[in-house]
Amino acid sequence: MYLLGIDPGLATTGFAIVRTEASRKPHIEQYGIIKTPAGLSLGERLVMIRADLVELLEKYTPEHVGIEEVFFGKNVTTAMHVSHARGVIVEECARRGMPIAEFNPMQVKLRITGDGRADKKQVQSILGIEFGLQFASKHDDAADAIAIALCLMHSLRTSNL
């Protein structure tokens, strides 16, 4: 079964496709980022996000989607832009009948590291051990998406999502 983890953003959306099988260790099929240029209008950027997402959904047809909830920190403008991107992603997955699980950053960190206040380096270290990956700072969004997919996988195994 394929799972899709998404770390939404207007400038950069992280994604990860993880394949799980009962008898095997989870495997990352593909991960990366969807980048949109700052000079484009909001609508043009959302169209780009949807188009790249549709390619992923058609190639892998994930059975479940995990997406990070919007975190409203100090920058409300950034949170609003993330909300626009997240809305396009949620709508496209829902339109296709894909079950969507939402996780806040603390839930993801707790599932991956056992500590809801872990930093990005701790999360990436666990992912590196689990999947044999090394992350550069430019891959933070992709690493977050992998963590969300792994959180989704653990949630599916322990509950009825």
Contacts in CASP RR format, 6 or more apart in sequence:
PFRMAT RR
TARGET T0000
AUTHOR 0000-0000-0000
METHOD contacts of the structure
MODEL  1
MYLLGIDPGLATTGFAIVRTEASRKPHIEQYGIIKTPAGLSLGERLVMIR
ADLVELLEKYTPEHVGIEEVFFGKNVTTAMHVSHARGVIVEECARRGMPI
AEFNPMQVKLRITGDGRADKKQVQSILGIEFGLQFASKHDDAADAIAIAL
CLMHSLRTSNL
1 19 0 8 1.000
1 20 0 8 1.000
1 21 0 8 1.000
1 63 0 8 1.000
1 64 0 8 1.000
2 17 0 8 1.000
2 18 0 8 1.000
2 19 0 8 1.000
2 20 0 8 1.000
2 29 0 8 1.000
2 60 0 8 1.000
2 61 0 8 1.000
2 62 0 8 1.000
2 63 0 8 1.000
3 17 0 8 1.000
3 18 0 8 1.000
3 19 0 8 1.000
3 20 0 8 1.000
3 62 0 8 1.000
3 63 0 8 1.000
3 64 0 8 1.000
3 65 0 8 1.000
3 66 0 8 1.000
3 149 0 8 1.000
3 152 0 8 1.000
3 153 0 8 1.000
3 156 0 8 1.000
4 15 0 8 1.000
4 16 0 8 1.000
4 17 0 8 1.000
4 18 0 8 1.000
4 56 0 8 1.000
4 57 0 8 1.000
4 60 0 8 1.000
4 62 0 8 1.000
4 64 0 8 1.000
4 65 0 8 1.000
4 66 0 8 1.000
4 93 0 8 1.000
4 98 0 8 1.000
4 149 0 8 1.000
5 15 0 8 1.000
5 16 0 8 1.000
5 17 0 8 1.000
5 18 0 8 1.000
5 65 0 8 1.000
5 66 0 8 1.000
5 67 0 8 1.000
5 145 0 8 1.000
5 146 0 8 1.000
5 148 0 8 1.000
5 149 0 8 1.000
5 152 0 8 1.000
6 13 0 8 1.000
6 14 0 8 1.000
6 15 0 8 1.000
6 65 0 8 1.000
6 66 0 8 1.000
6 67 0 8 1.000
6 68 0 8 1.000
6 89 0 8 1.000
6 145 0 8 1.000
6 148 0 8 1.000
7 13 0 8 1.000
7 14 0 8 1.000
7 15 0 8 1.000
7 68 0 8 1.000
7 141 0 8 1.000
7 142 0 8 1.000
7 144 0 8 1.000
7 145 0 8 1.000
7 148 0 8 1.000
8 14 0 8 1.000
8 67 0 8 1.000
8 68 0 8 1.000
8 70 0 8 1.000
8 82 0 8 1.000
8 85 0 8 1.000
8 86 0 8 1.000
8 87 0 8 1.000
8 89 0 8 1.000
9 49 0 8 1.000
9 81 0 8 1.000
9 82 0 8 1.000
9 85 0 8 1.000
9 86 0 8 1.000
9 141 0 8 1.000
10 36 0 8 1.000
10 42 0 8 1.000
10 45 0 8 1.000
10 46 0 8 1.000
10 49 0 8 1.000
10 81 0 8 1.000
10 82 0 8 1.000
10 84 0 8 1.000
10 85 0 8 1.000
11 35 0 8 1.000
11 36 0 8 1.000
11 38 0 8 1.000
11 81 0 8 1.000
12 33 0 8 1.000
12 34 0 8 1.000
12 35 0 8 1.000
12 36 0 8 1.000
12 141 0 8 1.000
13 33 0 8 1.000
13 34 0 8 1.000
13 49 0 8 1.000
13 52 0 8 1.000
13 53 0 8 1.000
13 85 0 8 1.000
13 89 0 8 1.000
13 141 0 8 1.000
14 31 0 8 1.000
14 32 0 8 1.000
14 33 0 8 1.000
14 34 0 8 1.000
14 141 0 8 1.000
14 142 0 8 1.000
14 144 0 8 1.000
14 145 0 8 1.000
15 30 0 8 1.000
15 31 0 8 1.000
15 32 0 8 1.000
15 33 0 8 1.000
15 34 0 8 1.000
15 53 0 8 1.000
15 56 0 8 1.000
15 142 0 8 1.000
15 145 0 8 1.000
16 28 0 8 1.000
16 30 0 8 1.000
16 31 0 8 1.000
16 32 0 8 1.000
16 142 0 8 1.000
16 145 0 8 1.000
16 146 0 8 1.000
16 148 0 8 1.000
16 149 0 8 1.000
17 28 0 8 1.000
17 29 0 8 1.000
17 30 0 8 1.000
17 31 0 8 1.000
17 56 0 8 1.000
17 60 0 8 1.000
17 62 0 8 1.000
17 149 0 8 1.000
18 26 0 8 1.000
18 27 0 8 1.000
18 28 0 8 1.000
18 29 0 8 1.000
18 146 0 8 1.000
18 149 0 8 1.000
18 150 0 8 1.000
18 153 0 8 1.000
19 26 0 8 1.000
19 27 0 8 1.000
19 28 0 8 1.000
19 29 0 8 1.000
20 26 0 8 1.000
20 27 0 8 1.000
20 153 0 8 1.000
26 130 0 8 1.000
26 131 0 8 1.000
26 150 0 8 1.000
26 153 0 8 1.000
28 131 0 8 1.000
28 133 0 8 1.000
28 146 0 8 1.000
29 60 0 8 1.000
30 56 0 8 1.000
30 60 0 8 1.000
31 142 0 8 1.000
31 145 0 8 1.000
31 146 0 8 1.000
32 139 0 8 1.000
32 141 0 8 1.000
32 142 0 8 1.000
32 145 0 8 1.000
33 139 0 8 1.000
33 141 0 8 1.000
33 142 0 8 1.000
34 48 0 8 1.000
34 49 0 8 1.000
34 52 0 8 1.000
34 53 0 8 1.000
36 44 0 8 1.000
36 45 0 8 1.000
36 48 0 8 1.000
36 49 0 8 1.000
37 45 0 8 1.000
40 48 0 8 1.000
42 81 0 8 1.000
42 84 0 8 1.000
45 85 0 8 1.000
46 84 0 8 1.000
46 85 0 8 1.000
46 88 0 8 1.000
49 85 0 8 1.000
49 88 0 8 1.000
49 89 0 8 1.000
50 88 0 8 1.000
50 89 0 8 1.000
50 92 0 8 1.000
53 88 0 8 1.000
53 89 0 8 1.000
53 92 0 8 1.000
54 92 0 8 1.000
57 92 0 8 1.000
57 93 0 8 1.000
57 96 0 8 1.000
57 98 0 8 1.000
62 98 0 8 1.000
63 98 0 8 1.000
63 99 0 8 1.000
64 98 0 8 1.000
64 99 0 8 1.000
64 100 0 8 1.000
64 101 0 8 1.000
64 152 0 8 1.000
64 156 0 8 1.000
64 161 0 8 1.000
65 93 0 8 1.000
65 98 0 8 1.000
65 99 0 8 1.000
65 100 0 8 1.000
65 101 0 8 1.000
65 152 0 8 1.000
66 100 0 8 1.000
66 101 0 8 1.000
66 102 0 8 1.000
66 103 0 8 1.000
66 148 0 8 1.000
66 149 0 8 1.000
66 151 0 8 1.000
66 152 0 8 1.000
67 86 0 8 1.000
67 89 0 8 1.000
67 90 0 8 1.000
67 93 0 8 1.000
67 100 0 8 1.000
67 101 0 8 1.000
67 102 0 8 1.000
67 103 0 8 1.000
67 148 0 8 1.000
68 102 0 8 1.000
68 103 0 8 1.000
68 104 0 8 1.000
68 105 0 8 1.000
68 108 0 8 1.000
68 144 0 8 1.000
68 148 0 8 1.000
69 102 0 8 1.000
69 103 0 8 1.000
69 104 0 8 1.000
69 105 0 8 1.000
70 79 0 8 1.000
70 82 0 8 1.000
70 83 0 8 1.000
70 86 0 8 1.000
71 79 0 8 1.000
71 104 0 8 1.000
71 105 0 8 1.000
72 79 0 8 1.000
73 79 0 8 1.000
90 100 0 8 1.000
93 100 0 8 1.000
94 100 0 8 1.000
99 161 0 8 1.000
101 152 0 8 1.000
101 155 0 8 1.000
101 161 0 8 1.000
103 111 0 8 1.000
103 148 0 8 1.000
103 151 0 8 1.000
103 152 0 8 1.000
103 155 0 8 1.000
106 116 0 8 1.000
106 117 0 8 1.000
107 116 0 8 1.000
107 151 0 8 1.000
108 123 0 8 1.000
108 144 0 8 1.000
108 147 0 8 1.000
108 148 0 8 1.000
108 151 0 8 1.000
109 115 0 8 1.000
109 116 0 8 1.000
109 117 0 8 1.000
109 118 0 8 1.000
109 122 0 8 1.000
109 123 0 8 1.000
109 147 0 8 1.000
110 116 0 8 1.000
111 150 0 8 1.000
111 151 0 8 1.000
111 154 0 8 1.000
111 155 0 8 1.000
112 118 0 8 1.000
112 123 0 8 1.000
112 126 0 8 1.000
112 127 0 8 1.000
112 147 0 8 1.000
112 150 0 8 1.000
112 151 0 8 1.000
113 122 0 8 1.000
113 123 0 8 1.000
113 126 0 8 1.000
115 122 0 8 1.000
120 140 0 8 1.000
120 143 0 8 1.000
120 144 0 8 1.000
123 143 0 8 1.000
123 144 0 8 1.000
123 147 0 8 1.000
124 135 0 8 1.000
124 143 0 8 1.000
127 133 0 8 1.000
127 135 0 8 1.000
127 143 0 8 1.000
127 146 0 8 1.000
127 147 0 8 1.000
127 150 0 8 1.000
128 134 0 8 1.000
128 135 0 8 1.000
130 150 0 8 1.000
131 146 0 8 1.000
133 143 0 8 1.000
133 146 0 8 1.000
135 142 0 8 1.000
135 143 0 8 1.000
152 161 0 8 1.000
155 161 0 8 1.000
END
